[in-house]
Amino acid sequence: MPRCTFTERRPAWWGGKHPGLLALSWIAVLMLATPPPLRADDLWSHSNLTAWCVVPFDAKARSPEARVHMLRGLGFTRFAYDWREKDIPTFDAEIDALKQGGIELVAWWFPFDADDPQAKATLDTFRRHGVSPQLWVYQSQRPEIREAKDPARHLKLESERIGALVRLAEPYGCRVELYNHNGWYGRVENQLAIIARLKEAGITSVGMVYNFSHARDEDHDDSKDFARLWSLMRDHVVAVNVSGISWEGRLIYPSEGDKELEMMRVIQGSGWRGPVGLIAEKGGDAEVTLRNYLGGLDLLAARLRQKASDGDTPPRASP
């Protein structure tokens, strides 16, 4: 009996007569597997949103399972995990609940230095569950770094700290991202200087998380020169977290501030199409807070599309 080979069984169009059809078939498969890039109008759509700063500011102190249920009810499919020391024992339960609820764990608040035992313990938790969230890292809490008076020394020490975190996290598949919290470390120019110094040392994986809520403090106001600053940081930014912006230091919803619409217009016009975060840092019931953030963002997005006027106000959920 003759041996049946793959060549004998394949259809005629697979090979010699129509070789181009095979290439076209693979192109079609790749097109179906690769999601299309976000359009400008989709940047602020609910499908592109990540819930952030939920856990420590939720007056209802929801369990991981209840939190996932709440997020699903609001339409969120992505979550960035902010936590406090009391939440450490529930790290495993948090990841399990997110997995079971179909919520993607995008990022993790990571306030550790590389030599902190909890840093490795947290990364080992990720490995057990097969997840590799971004590590959102803010300024060092060590006085010798945070209070350094000489800018050159401050840059050196922060860069070394971040470099050590990168080396620790790399085997776990986690990327380190700079989080503009406050102070020296929170200024765009200083974060870019850290990234440049790391690049000189061969580390090119570090990006930036830009928070509207930290665009202003007593030392700086990004909104005064945002178009220029955004042009410098655009290619490094992996996420933008939107909030209202005011000078009073109050936490306010999007559309209640004086600069967020202008900053969103700059970001959208630049062609940047990354994920957008909404925070629940205002306090109270996190579900109410997130609903109101969604309403404020929707109104600003409508204004960008010229489908809402400055006089329109978003609906507000009540506790």
C-alpha positions in Angstrom: 0.0 0.0 0.0 1.5 3.4 -0.9 2.4 5.6 2.0 0.0 8.6 2.4 1.9 11.8 2.6 0.9 15.3 3.4 1.8 16.4 -0.2 -0.5 13.8 -1.7 -3.5 14.8 0.4 -3.3 18.6 0.3 -5.6 20.4 -2.2 -4.1 21.6 -5.5 -4.6 25.2 -4.6 -2.3 24.8 -1.6 0.9 24.5 -3.6 2.2 25.1 -7.1 -0.8 26.4 -9.0 -1.9 29.0 -6.5 0.9 29.6 -3.9 -0.4 33.1 -3.2 -3.6 31.8 -1.7 -1.6 30.3 1.3 -0.1 33.7 2.1 -3.4 35.4 1.8 -5.0 32.8 4.1 -2.3 33.6 6.8 -2.8 37.3 6.4 -6.5 36.9 6.9 -5.8 34.9 10.1 -3.5 37.5 11.4 -6.0 40.3 10.7 -8.6 38.5 12.7 -6.3 37.8 15.6 -5.0 41.3 15.9 -7.4 43.9 17.2 -7.7 47.1 15.2 -6.0 50.2 16.7 -8.2 52.5 18.7 -9.8 55.4 16.9 -9.6 58.8 18.4 -13.2 58.6 19.6 -12.6 55.2 21.2 -9.7 56.4 23.5 -12.2 57.5 26.2 -14.7 54.6 25.6 -15.7 52.4 28.5 -14.0 49.4 26.8 -10.6 51.2 27.1 -11.0 51.9 30.8 -9.2 50.6 33.9 -10.5 51.0 37.4 -7.8 52.3 39.8 -7.5 53.3 43.4 -10.5 51.4 44.5 -9.5 49.2 47.5 -8.2 51.7 50.1 -10.9 54.3 49.4 -14.1 52.2 49.4 -16.2 53.0 52.4 -18.0 49.6 51.9 -14.7 47.7 52.3 -15.8 45.2 49.8 -14.3 41.7 49.7 -12.3 40.7 46.5 -15.4 38.8 45.3 -17.8 41.7 45.9 -15.4 44.2 44.3 -15.2 42.1 41.1 -19.0 41.9 41.1 -19.2 45.7 41.4 -16.6 46.2 38.6 -18.4 43.9 36.3 -21.7 45.7 37.0 -20.1 49.0 36.0 -18.7 47.5 32.8 -15.0 47.4 33.7 -12.9 44.5 32.4 -9.5 45.8 33.6 -8.3 46.6 37.1 -5.2 48.2 38.6 -4.8 47.1 42.2 -4.1 49.7 44.9 -3.8 48.4 48.4 -2.6 49.0 52.0 -0.8 46.8 54.5 -4.0 45.3 55.8 -4.7 43.9 52.3 -1.5 41.8 52.0 -3.1 38.6 53.4 -5.8 38.9 50.7 -3.4 39.2 47.7 -4.1 35.6 46.6 -7.8 35.9 47.0 -7.8 39.2 45.0 -6.1 37.6 42.0 -8.3 34.5 42.2 -11.5 36.7 42.3 -10.3 38.7 39.3 -9.5 35.6 37.3 -12.9 34.0 38.1 -14.7 37.2 37.2 -12.9 37.7 33.9 -11.2 41.0 35.0 -7.7 41.6 33.7 -5.2 42.5 36.3 -3.3 45.3 34.5 -1.2 46.8 37.2 -0.2 46.6 40.9 0.8 49.4 43.3 4.4 48.6 44.2 5.8 50.8 46.9 8.8 48.5 47.7 12.5 48.8 47.1 14.2 45.8 45.6 15.7 44.7 49.0 12.3 44.7 50.7 11.3 41.1 51.4 7.7 41.9 50.6 8.8 42.9 47.0 9.9 39.4 46.2 7.0 37.8 48.2 4.5 39.8 46.0 6.3 38.8 42.8 6.2 35.2 43.9 2.4 35.6 44.4 2.2 36.7 40.8 4.2 33.7 39.7 1.9 31.3 41.6 -1.1 32.7 39.8 0.5 33.1 36.4 0.0 36.9 36.1 2.5 39.6 35.3 1.0 43.0 36.0 2.8 46.3 35.5 4.4 47.6 38.7 3.4 51.2 39.4 6.3 52.7 41.4 6.3 56.0 43.1 9.0 58.0 44.8 11.3 56.4 47.3 10.4 56.7 50.9 14.0 56.5 52.1 15.0 59.9 53.5 18.5 59.8 52.0 16.8 59.7 48.5 13.6 61.6 49.0 15.2 64.5 50.8 18.4 64.7 48.7 19.1 68.4 48.1 21.5 67.9 45.2 19.4 67.2 42.0 22.3 65.2 40.4 22.5 62.9 43.5 18.8 62.6 43.6 18.7 61.4 40.0 21.5 59.0 40.6 19.9 57.4 43.7 16.4 57.2 42.2 17.8 55.7 39.0 19.7 53.1 40.9 16.6 52.2 42.9 14.5 51.8 39.8 17.2 49.8 38.1 17.4 47.4 41.0 13.6 46.9 40.8 13.8 46.2 37.1 16.4 43.5 37.6 14.3 42.0 40.4 11.0 42.0 38.4 12.3 41.0 35.0 12.4 37.2 35.7 8.7 37.4 36.7 7.7 39.1 33.4 6.7 42.3 35.2 7.6 45.8 33.9 8.4 48.7 36.1 6.5 52.0 35.4 7.2 55.4 37.0 4.1 56.8 38.7 4.0 60.6 39.0 2.9 60.9 42.6 4.4 64.1 44.0 7.5 66.1 44.6 10.8 65.8 42.7 9.9 62.3 41.4 6.5 63.5 40.2 7.8 66.0 37.7 7.8 65.0 34.1 11.3 66.2 33.4 12.8 64.3 36.3 11.1 61.1 35.3 12.4 61.5 31.8 15.9 62.0 33.2 15.5 58.7 35.2 14.5 56.9 32.0 17.4 58.4 30.1 19.9 57.4 32.8 18.5 53.9 32.8 18.8 53.7 29.1 22.5 54.5 29.4 22.8 51.5 31.7 21.1 49.3 29.1 17.6 49.3 30.7 15.0 50.3 28.1 11.8 48.8 29.5 10.7 51.5 32.0 7.7 53.6 31.1 5.5 56.2 32.8 2.0 56.3 34.3 0.6 59.8 34.0 -2.0 60.9 36.6 -4.1 64.0 36.1 -4.6 64.1 39.9 -0.8 64.8 40.3 -0.4 67.3 37.5 -0.3 70.0 40.1 1.2 70.5 43.5 2.9 73.2 45.4 6.1 72.9 43.2 4.7 72.6 39.6 1.7 72.8 37.3 1.9 70.6 34.2 -1.3 72.1 32.8 0.4 75.4 32.1 2.7 73.8 29.5 1.0 70.4 28.9 1.3 70.3 25.2 5.1 70.6 25.4 5.4 68.2 28.3 3.2 65.6 26.6 5.3 65.8 23.4 8.3 64.8 25.5 6.7 62.0 27.5 4.2 60.6 24.9 6.2 57.7 23.7 7.0 56.6 27.3 3.5 56.8 28.7 1.8 53.4 29.2 -1.4 54.6 31.0 -3.2 57.9 31.7 -5.4 58.2 34.8 -8.0 60.9 34.4 -9.5 63.0 37.2 -10.8 66.5 37.6 -8.0 69.1 38.1 -8.3 72.0 40.6 -6.1 74.3 42.6 -8.0 73.7 45.9 -6.4 70.3 46.5 -9.9 68.7 46.5 -10.5 65.4 44.7 -13.0 66.2 42.0 -14.7 64.3 39.2 -13.7 64.8 35.5 -15.6 67.8 34.0 -15.5 69.6 37.4 -12.0 71.0 37.0 -10.5 73.6 34.8 -7.9 71.8 32.6 -8.7 68.2 32.1 -10.6 68.8 28.8 -7.7 70.7 27.4 -5.2 68.0 28.4 -7.4 65.2 27.0 -7.6 67.1 23.7 -3.8 67.2 23.6 -3.5 63.5 24.3 -6.1 62.5 21.8 -4.7 64.8 19.1 -1.2 63.3 19.6 -2.3 59.9 18.4 -1.6 58.2 21.7 -4.0 55.3 22.1 -3.1 53.6 25.4 -5.3 52.5 28.3 -7.1 55.1 30.4 -7.7 54.8 34.2 -10.5 56.1 36.4 -9.9 56.4 40.1 -12.1 55.9 43.1 -9.8 57.9 45.4 -12.6 60.4 46.3 -13.9 58.1 49.0 -17.4 57.0 49.9 -19.0 54.0 48.1 -16.5 53.1 45.3 -19.4 52.1 43.1 -20.9 55.6 43.4 -17.5 57.2 42.9 -16.8 55.2 39.8 -20.2 55.9 38.3 -19.7 59.6 38.7 -16.2 59.4 37.2 -17.7 57.5 34.2 -20.4 60.2 33.8 -17.8 63.0 34.0 -15.5 61.3 31.5 -18.4 60.6 29.1 -19.3 64.3 29.2 -15.7 65.4 28.4 -15.5 62.8 25.6 -18.8 64.3 24.2 -17.3 67.8 24.3 -14.3 66.5 22.4 -16.6 65.2 19.8 -18.5 68.5 19.8 -21.6 66.7 20.9 -21.9 68.4 24.2 -21.5 72.1 25.3 -19.6 73.5 28.2 -22.9 74.2 29.9 -23.9 70.6 30.0 -23.5 68.7 33.3 -23.1 64.9 33.8 -25.6 62.8 35.8 -24.5 62.2 39.3 -25.1 59.0 41.3 -26.1 59.3 44.9 -24.9 57.1 47.8 
